[in-house]
Amino acid sequence: MSDTATGLPAIAFIGAGSMGGALIRGLVAAGVSVDGGIRAVNRTEAKAAPLRELGVTSLAYETQDDATERVLRGAKVVVLGVKPAGIPDVLDEIAGLLEPDAVVVSIAAGVTLASMADRVTNPVVRTMPNTPSLVRQGITGIAAGPRATTSIVALVSRVFETVGRVVVLPEDRIDALSAISGSGPAYVYLFAEALTEAARRLGFGEEDARVLAEGTFVGAAALLDASGEDPAELRRRVTSPKGTTERAIAVLEAADLPATFTAAAEAAVARARELAQG
Ligand SMILES: NC(=O)c1ccc[n+]([C@@H]2O[C@H](COP(=O)([O-])OP(=O)(O)OC[C@H]3O[C@@H](n4cnc5c(N)ncnc54)[C@H](OP(=O)(O)O)[C@@H]3O)[C@@H](O)[C@H]2O)c1
């Protein structure tokens, strides 16, 4: 992650909800200077207002007809943060409003670079960030599309590096990346929920169950990060031969988690392909 990236050009978000909002919050938290500022447009004032408190120029269609035009004026990086189904209409709407040297960056799952390049003449880049970008611990995959030069990819990388780590890869790998790091936070939370439920079933009250399970997740992840050790090695250190953890791990291993996770990731890839076909 680069804390020193400075002088990013003006960035406009078309749609800043859960993911777009996470990116904006990460950018603001990173304290990077953005020449021309961070701008955002949403349909509703309810979505626009909270972003204004961050110092973002945040507009809503429902209160300003020319909101899109205003946020795009001077913007050199235009991030599309709407749902995948909304991308074609948004591209058609912004095509004539983009600065000639602006790069259009999609964060939408399953929307191909070719389908974007059909609608705008500007360079296009496809990305897949994840929600830990909100706390600047994100992982973003970046694939360059038509007209996206090395320097454009470097610029987009700098934007996303303010909120975590970046992996540049060919587009045909982005659905696979998305199935791991894009959807991955949901898998981790599901695990946390399951461990919390196990704590309840062992007789802990709601609050204690959450402290035990969530605290263990956060602590174990922090140890993984801080130690630089392999997860298998960290697991080995908790697992004394013939001990209690060994028994528990044997039960989990019987569930063949690698096969389950692979099936889950493959389901995510299949869904991304369905979305790409419209
Ligand atoms: N959530 C994730 O973890 C995640 C991870 C990676 C990628 N993504 C991608 O991020 C994109 C957004 O997902 P999300 O979860 O952030 O959805 P979301 O919370 O529903 O955000 C979408 C935002 O777009 C706004 N919007 C809708 N139509 C618009 C339009 N025509 N012009 C301007 N703004 C418009 C909505 O505003 P109003 O509510 O005011 O209509 C809303 O704030 C999707 O393409 C998804 O594939 C999400």
Ligand as a Chemical Component Dictionary entry (heavy atoms), coordinates in Angstrom:
data_LIG
# 
_chem_comp.id                   LIG 
_chem_comp.type                 NON-POLYMER 
_chem_comp.pdbx_formal_charge   0 
_chem_comp.three_letter_code    LIG 
# 
loop_
_chem_comp_atom.comp_id 
_chem_comp_atom.atom_id 
_chem_comp_atom.alt_atom_id 
_chem_comp_atom.type_symbol 
_chem_comp_atom.charge 
_chem_comp_atom.model_Cartn_x 
_chem_comp_atom.model_Cartn_y 
_chem_comp_atom.model_Cartn_z 
_chem_comp_atom.pdbx_ordinal 
LIG N1  N1  N 0  -20.225 -5.045 -2.424  1  
LIG C1  C1  C 0  -19.075 -5.657 -2.718  2  
LIG O1  O1  O 0  -18.437 -6.315 -1.908  3  
LIG C2  C2  C 0  -18.475 -5.510 -4.088  4  
LIG C3  C3  C 0  -17.184 -5.999 -4.307  5  
LIG C4  C4  C 0  -16.607 -5.802 -5.569  6  
LIG C5  C5  C 0  -17.342 -5.191 -6.562  7  
LIG N2  N2  N 1  -18.592 -4.763 -6.326  8  
LIG C6  C6  C 0  -19.327 -4.106 -7.418  9  
LIG O2  O2  O 0  -19.626 -2.807 -6.993  10 
LIG C7  C7  C 0  -20.793 -2.378 -7.680  11 
LIG C8  C8  C 0  -21.731 -1.737 -6.693  12 
LIG O3  O3  O 0  -22.105 -2.696 -5.737  13 
LIG P1  P1  P 0  -22.553 -2.208 -4.301  14 
LIG O4  O4  O 0  -22.626 -3.426 -3.445  15 
LIG O5  O5  O -1 -21.726 -1.061 -3.881  16 
LIG O6  O6  O 0  -24.051 -1.689 -4.638  17 
LIG P2  P2  P 0  -24.881 -0.534 -3.922  18 
LIG O7  O7  O 0  -24.525 -0.435 -2.489  19 
LIG O8  O8  O 0  -26.314 -0.746 -4.295  20 
LIG O9  O9  O 0  -24.348 0.785  -4.633  21 
LIG C9  C9  C 0  -24.760 1.186  -5.904  22 
LIG C10 C10 C 0  -24.916 2.684  -5.856  23 
LIG O10 O10 O 0  -25.151 3.144  -7.176  24 
LIG C11 C11 C 0  -26.117 4.169  -7.097  25 
LIG N3  N3  N 0  -26.762 4.206  -8.405  26 
LIG C12 C12 C 0  -27.617 3.311  -8.954  27 
LIG N4  N4  N 0  -27.930 3.667  -10.205 28 
LIG C13 C13 C 0  -27.260 4.814  -10.436 29 
LIG C14 C14 C 0  -27.156 5.658  -11.553 30 
LIG N5  N5  N 0  -27.828 5.417  -12.675 31 
LIG N6  N6  N 0  -26.342 6.736  -11.455 32 
LIG C15 C15 C 0  -25.663 7.003  -10.315 33 
LIG N7  N7  N 0  -25.736 6.234  -9.219  34 
LIG C16 C16 C 0  -26.522 5.158  -9.290  35 
LIG C17 C17 C 0  -27.022 3.792  -5.966  36 
LIG O11 O11 O 0  -27.575 4.973  -5.440  37 
LIG P3  P3  P 0  -29.102 5.043  -4.943  38 
LIG O12 O12 O 0  -29.233 4.049  -3.845  39 
LIG O13 O13 O 0  -29.215 6.461  -4.496  40 
LIG O14 O14 O 0  -29.941 4.680  -6.116  41 
LIG C18 C18 C 0  -26.059 3.148  -4.980  42 
LIG O15 O15 O 0  -25.547 4.089  -4.054  43 
LIG C19 C19 C 0  -21.409 -3.587 -8.371  44 
LIG O16 O16 O 0  -21.196 -3.460 -9.760  45 
LIG C20 C20 C 0  -20.651 -4.747 -7.788  46 
LIG O17 O17 O 0  -20.473 -5.770 -8.755  47 
LIG C21 C21 C 0  -19.189 -4.893 -5.103  48 
# 
loop_
_chem_comp_bond.comp_id 
_chem_comp_bond.atom_id_1 
_chem_comp_bond.atom_id_2 
_chem_comp_bond.value_order 
_chem_comp_bond.pdbx_ordinal 
LIG N1  C1  SING 1  
LIG C1  O1  DOUB 2  
LIG C1  C2  SING 3  
LIG C2  C3  SING 4  
LIG C2  C21 DOUB 5  
LIG C3  C4  DOUB 6  
LIG C4  C5  SING 7  
LIG C5  N2  DOUB 8  
LIG N2  C6  SING 9  
LIG N2  C21 SING 10 
LIG C6  O2  SING 11 
LIG C6  C20 SING 12 
LIG O2  C7  SING 13 
LIG C7  C8  SING 14 
LIG C7  C19 SING 15 
LIG C8  O3  SING 16 
LIG O3  P1  SING 17 
LIG P1  O4  DOUB 18 
LIG P1  O5  SING 19 
LIG P1  O6  SING 20 
LIG O6  P2  SING 21 
LIG P2  O7  DOUB 22 
LIG P2  O8  SING 23 
LIG P2  O9  SING 24 
LIG O9  C9  SING 25 
LIG C9  C10 SING 26 
LIG C10 O10 SING 27 
LIG C10 C18 SING 28 
LIG O10 C11 SING 29 
LIG C11 N3  SING 30 
LIG C11 C17 SING 31 
LIG N3  C12 SING 32 
LIG N3  C16 SING 33 
LIG C12 N4  DOUB 34 
LIG N4  C13 SING 35 
LIG C13 C14 SING 36 
LIG C13 C16 DOUB 37 
LIG C14 N5  SING 38 
LIG C14 N6  DOUB 39 
LIG N6  C15 SING 40 
LIG C15 N7  DOUB 41 
LIG N7  C16 SING 42 
LIG C17 O11 SING 43 
LIG C17 C18 SING 44 
LIG O11 P3  SING 45 
LIG P3  O12 DOUB 46 
LIG P3  O13 SING 47 
LIG P3  O14 SING 48 
LIG C18 O15 SING 49 
LIG C19 O16 SING 50 
LIG C19 C20 SING 51 
LIG C20 O17 SING 52 
# 
